[in-house]
Each structure stands twice: as C-alpha cells, then as structure tokens.
Amino acid sequence: MSVLLNKDSRVVTQGLGATGKFHLQGCREYGTQMVAGVRPGKGGTDFEGCPIFDTVAQSVEKEGANVAVIYVPPPGAADAIMEATDAGVPLIVCITEGIPTADMVRVKRFMEGKSSRLIGPNCPGIITPGEAKVGIMPGYIHKPGRVGVISRSGTLTYEAVHQLTLVGVGQSTCIGIGGDPIIGTTHTDAMKLYNDDPDTDAVIMIGEIGGNAEETAAAWIKENMTKPVAAFIGGQTAPPGKRMGHAGAIISGGQGSASDKMEALEAAGVTVAKSPADMGKALLDACEKKGVSVKD
Amino acid sequence: MNVHEYQAKELLRRYDVAVPRGIMVTTAAEARKAAEELATPIVVVKSQIHAGGRGAGAIVADGAEAARIFKENLKDEGLPEHDKPGGVRLAKSPAEAEEIAESILDNLLVTKQTGAEGKTVRRVLVEEGCDIADEFYLSILLDRSIGRLVVMASTEGGMEIEQVAEESPEKILRKTIDPTVGLLDCQAREIAFSLGIAAEKAGDAVKFLKALYNAYVELDASLLEVNPLVLTGSGDLIALDAKVSFDDNAFYRHADVKALRDDDEEDPKELRAAKFDLSYIALDGTIGCMVNGAGLAMATMDIIHHHGGKPANFCDVGGGANAEKVAEAFKIILADENVKAVFINIFGGIMKCDVLAQGVVEAADQVGIKVPLIVRLEGTNVDRGREILANSDIDIIGASDMTDGAKKACEAAGVTG
C-alpha cells in the first residue's frame, strides 16, 4: 500500500502537447489508469483511446477521474490547477516549471478550505512503485517496498531511489514536492502522510537551500514522527544570493542555508547524509538506530 | 532579475509612488546639466550599480585597491572606516556635481556587497536634495512559509532589516496580505501610525503604501525595498532609495521589464548560458561540472567539496540535453581558465543515457577538450551509454558512481581529497 496514489487511481491529463502526450503514454505503460485528457475545444475526440473532454469537470463526471496531472505551459498552469480544484479532484499533480510566483499566491489562496491536495508545481510527480506513476520519472528504477521518499528535486530523487534500490530497499510512495518557492504539499505535509501510513516504515527526505520548509519539517519530526527518517540537503556549497536552477533554491537575507537545515534535522534525530552518495546508507543507519528493518 | 535604482524609481513613478526628481547620466558634463535642470540648492550624485552599501563604499582606481579596502574596511562589521570618497555624495552646485561625477564614472566602487573586486560605475543618478525629517524602512516580499506577500515596516530607516530583526525585532511591523483583496486601507493606516505619521497625513500615507503595493503586484516583483523611506519636513512620504527585483518566470507578460536588464551587471558566462537555456552560475573553484537537473547539479558541487575539491560552477543542462546544448555548456565551462578538470554527472531518466553519451562525445569532439574529462552515467540504457563513451576517440575517465567520479575529478584537478 501507499499514500495518495494506488492502482485504483484514475488519472486525467491536462495539457496534451508533446510532453503531455509522451508522459500520458509512459504512465499508461507503467500500468496507471490514464482515463481522460482535457483539451478545451477538442471534447469528444480521443488520444490513443483516451477520451478527451473540454473540461476537467466532465472527465470527473464521465470517467470518475480522481487524480489530475498538469503539463499546461506556465501562462495557463495556475488556471488549470484551479479548474481541477473547482471540479473537486482530490489529488492534483502539477509538473509545469516556470509558473509566476504571483499566480501561485492566488492558487494557494483559492485552494484554502477546499478538499483538493496539490503536489508541485515544478516537480517530477508521484509514484507508488508497482501500482501507478503520475509524472515524468523513469518508472523502472523504483521498486515496491516500505520506504517513503520526499524530494524537492527531480534527478536527485532518481539518484536517491537508485541508491535505495541498490541496497535492497523498496519504496512505498515517492513524492516530488517541487522546487518552487510556493508549493502545494510541503515536506511536513508529506511526512505526516507517511507517519500515518501503515505500509511505510521509514522516510528519506531530500531538501535543498532556500526557504525554511526543512526546518519546519524538522520541528514537526522532533515532536511527532514515530518512524526513522534520513535526509540529504543539496546546495551545501551554493553561494548566497544566487538562484541555483530551481526558482526556490536561493539563500537570501541570511535564510535558507544548507547548514541551518542540516543542523535542525540532526537536532530532530534525523540521520543526515553529508555526501549525496550516502543517501541510501543514511536511510539504513536511521533504520538500524530505531531497530526497523526495511530490507527485503 | 535586479535593476538599477534609477530604473526602479522610473517604474515606481508610473504607479504614482512619490520619488525624488532625478536624471540618470553617463558623463560628467551631463551631470552638470542635470544639476542645473533640477535647480535645487543641493543635488545628490548616486552611483548606479547592482549592489547595496554604496554610500559607505569606496570609489577606487584599480582592482588591487578595491581588494585591499574590501578586506581592511568593508568586509565585516566593526572594521575601521576607509578614507576614500563614497559612491553617493552631495553637491552644492552644478560644478561640484560635475566634479563628483567625474571622480565616480568609469572607476570602481567597492562596497560590502560587491565583493573584493568591486564594480565599475557606468552611470550616476543626479537627484534633487530632499528635506529629511525622519527615515523609515519599508519592504514588500513573499513569505514562502505561508505563500502570501507581507509588508514590513520599521522606524529604523537606513539600517539593514536583517540587523534590525536580530537586535530589535519589536521594531518591525509585519502585515500579511490576502491576495483576493490586496493591501487593505486599515493595514496601511496601521503601518502609517506605527511609523508615527501625523493623523492629518495618514490618508496620504495610505495612498502612498497602496501605490507601492500595486506596483509590486502589477510588475510581478519578487522584492520591493524602500530604505530609507523618507518623511519630509512637510510631512509627506517619498521613496529616497528603491530596490526592486523581478520574478523571471513572469517575464512573458512584462517585456518592458525584461528589457531593463543591464548586461554589464551580469556574468558574461551566465548571460551566454541563459541564451542556450542552460542554468549556469560561475563559482571560484577548479572543477567544472555539467549535470542534468538542478538538484543533482547542487549535489554534484557538494560531493566535489566533500572530497576536498572546489566546484568551478553550477551547471544544469536540463532534462532534454542534446549534443548542441552539451557542446555549448562545454564551451562556457571551459571559458573559465581556472577549470582543471570537468566532471559530467548524468542520471538519465526519460532522457536516455545512450543519447546523452552520444551528445557528450559529439560535443567533446567539436569543442576539443584539453583538460581531463570524468563522466559518470547512470539510468536508462546506461550500458549502451557507457559503451559509446568507451568506444569513442575522446579521452574519457569513466566513473562507476558519484563518489568515484568526484574523487577522480579531484585527483585530475590536482586536489588530494
């Protein structure tokens, strides 16, 4: 089992340009139920047997879509998230990179008090190995198991998953929460989900410079987390004031440095890998300390 | 993206934010004319560079002097004051304005924020003098933890807000903005009263603050800082200084803002990288890095450091890196003469390793690499990718994993880890 996503999830794709089409097929090949697509004005047509609707609401009504994945380019992406929210889709995964921050401020406000959860934007998506994948990650590197993965990055997550798989540790669900300053699901939100999931025994979180979401997660972990946690923070050598690729990865006003985050996590009892090559090992160490076995 | 003070003020003026009258000039003769035109008893000549601390900074003739003053007088708090003229100066006549501009233009200005190398001043802003009764601090910025904008105000004008936050946080008033309604009158009033503005002028202050908020929102700014915000003798607010940064992601709807970029203020290698949609940041180490994905690129810098080396750059070639992009990245990385070795770290996901390996080989061939090249490949079709590298004529040092790659790169760059 898993959090948020499983084999029964029914996914609608918003934004069917070349990227959306490519990944719709990739997710379907992985075994995900890709039940609908949305292209305003093209309702009634289909893409490779996947019915196309004019609106998200129609896909919910006709196909029972309960997950929306968004590849809509930045100018329309915020609207796409709010459309899916308005249609009552419980899980919305926004892959799009480059959405203006002001748009996300409005999205965040719009989603307050509504039942939808947003993952991303600017993220690789979410995968429950062996059951379903929603997003752009290579499915085959994952392996079903009992460790939860949370990450702000794409390829660094693949690296972490690869290391876990190499040391014989499978994953319950991997959530790419996204590299933007404003994201829907934070490290802390994801940590809570894993703590409550009976099928997750340990968690690895991958953070990076910028903001203080890792510090907030550390405070929550210290008070509430019952399962072993390992972490890595990217950008230990990043200079202040420079945006390191991700819109959210910047040390500014003395805030957001890797060392602050690592200290906070260590103080919360988290096993922190100093080198990105030791992420898998850190997870095993964290588990050993708590007497938890996550190997096959 | 950052802009100059004179550009920020021009933008604010469009949104009816009160700013002093001023004229940007590039020669001393023009500075004199500008002072004549402003016709105030005092004008201020302000160096225009993308860095703070200009007033306390030093105008110097060469890099060696800049480095010395940075180290001896500016770098840290509590160092003795330097005896050089600063980057912001008062002139009591047009002739004096000309003289000051002459001494500033085309010289280096070194400040606490420029780093030891300083920055060449190519423009000065000649501005009318201002009757200052009181100085405040005001800024609008994003609070990431709540996803809302906040307005911060403090009576401690002219001081760095980080310092105020540390020493006397009670002097900072923070108001969180609900984006559906924007800055409310009552919030703006509270800020005005907290700054001690007279009751009969509160209405004007509310207008000023709301104009500032509108400018922030409509321009898609990512930071707007007015420090100092000045209360004049007649009780009006005026933005004596203005620092504005913009959200690059919103440039598609602000071509006019994007056009304000001053290429002289940017690293030439970073500018060139941006043209090819590469994310590149120059650093001061000796090991060039080329990585796909921002997170893995940061982690690659970290692992090089972990093994005793120093990264020469951050470089994310993105998920869809083809031979052309990789070749361009090579050229930019190798243009840095400090680079003693290049470490390519690729985790092929959707982008397959064999395609990426082919790109690396073609690009290396095209560019002609003279420093050791260490390549670590992992992910989709990794075996075929490694085969392509092994069979190529390019001299490539293969690495089995990140640690191996980092160690080999450090060794090749002459660092013993």
Chai-1 contact restraints between the chains, C-beta under 6 A:
chainA,res_idxA,chainB,res_idxB,connection_type,confidence,min_distance_angstrom,max_distance_angstrom,comment,restraint_id
A,G98,B,N249,contact,1.0,0.0,6.0,A-B,restraint_1
A,P100,B,D220,contact,1.0,0.0,6.0,A-B,restraint_2
A,P100,B,D247,contact,1.0,0.0,6.0,A-B,restraint_3
A,P100,B,N249,contact,1.0,0.0,6.0,A-B,restraint_4
A,P100,B,A250,contact,1.0,0.0,6.0,A-B,restraint_5
A,T101,B,D247,contact,1.0,0.0,6.0,A-B,restraint_6
A,A102,B,D220,contact,1.0,0.0,6.0,A-B,restraint_7
A,V105,B,G147,contact,1.0,0.0,6.0,A-B,restraint_8
A,V105,B,P179,contact,1.0,0.0,6.0,A-B,restraint_9
A,R106,B,P179,contact,1.0,0.0,6.0,A-B,restraint_10
A,K108,B,G147,contact,1.0,0.0,6.0,A-B,restraint_11
A,R109,B,P179,contact,1.0,0.0,6.0,A-B,restraint_12
A,R109,B,T180,contact,1.0,0.0,6.0,A-B,restraint_13
A,I136,B,I350,contact,1.0,0.0,6.0,A-B,restraint_14
A,P138,B,G349,contact,1.0,0.0,6.0,A-B,restraint_15
A,P138,B,T380,contact,1.0,0.0,6.0,A-B,restraint_16
A,S153,B,G295,contact,1.0,0.0,6.0,A-B,restraint_17
A,G154,B,G293,contact,1.0,0.0,6.0,A-B,restraint_18
A,T155,B,N292,contact,1.0,0.0,6.0,A-B,restraint_19
A,T155,B,G293,contact,1.0,0.0,6.0,A-B,restraint_20
A,T155,B,L296,contact,1.0,0.0,6.0,A-B,restraint_21
A,T155,B,F347,contact,1.0,0.0,6.0,A-B,restraint_22
A,L156,B,G295,contact,1.0,0.0,6.0,A-B,restraint_23
A,L156,B,L296,contact,1.0,0.0,6.0,A-B,restraint_24
A,L156,B,A299,contact,1.0,0.0,6.0,A-B,restraint_25
A,Y158,B,F347,contact,1.0,0.0,6.0,A-B,restraint_26
A,Y158,B,G349,contact,1.0,0.0,6.0,A-B,restraint_27
A,E159,B,L296,contact,1.0,0.0,6.0,A-B,restraint_28
A,E159,B,F347,contact,1.0,0.0,6.0,A-B,restraint_29
A,P181,B,R144,contact,1.0,0.0,6.0,A-B,restraint_30
A,I182,B,G147,contact,1.0,0.0,6.0,A-B,restraint_31
A,G211,B,R144,contact,1.0,0.0,6.0,A-B,restraint_32
A,G234,B,G295,contact,1.0,0.0,6.0,A-B,restraint_33
A,G234,B,M298,contact,1.0,0.0,6.0,A-B,restraint_34
A,G234,B,A299,contact,1.0,0.0,6.0,A-B,restraint_35
A,G235,B,M298,contact,1.0,0.0,6.0,A-B,restraint_36
A,Q236,B,D302,contact,1.0,0.0,6.0,A-B,restraint_37
A,T237,B,M301,contact,1.0,0.0,6.0,A-B,restraint_38
A,T237,B,D302,contact,1.0,0.0,6.0,A-B,restraint_39
A,T237,B,H305,contact,1.0,0.0,6.0,A-B,restraint_40
A,K242,B,I281,contact,1.0,0.0,6.0,A-B,restraint_41
A,M244,B,M298,contact,1.0,0.0,6.0,A-B,restraint_42
A,M244,B,F314,contact,1.0,0.0,6.0,A-B,restraint_43
A,G245,B,S279,contact,1.0,0.0,6.0,A-B,restraint_44
A,G245,B,A294,contact,1.0,0.0,6.0,A-B,restraint_45
A,G245,B,D316,contact,1.0,0.0,6.0,A-B,restraint_46
A,H246,B,A294,contact,1.0,0.0,6.0,A-B,restraint_47
A,G253,B,E162,contact,1.0,0.0,6.0,A-B,restraint_48
A,G254,B,E162,contact,1.0,0.0,6.0,A-B,restraint_49
A,S275,B,I303,contact,1.0,0.0,6.0,A-B,restraint_50
A,S275,B,H306,contact,1.0,0.0,6.0,A-B,restraint_51
A,P276,B,A299,contact,1.0,0.0,6.0,A-B,restraint_52
A,P276,B,I303,contact,1.0,0.0,6.0,A-B,restraint_53
A,A277,B,M402,contact,1.0,0.0,6.0,A-B,restraint_54
A,A277,B,T403,contact,1.0,0.0,6.0,A-B,restraint_55
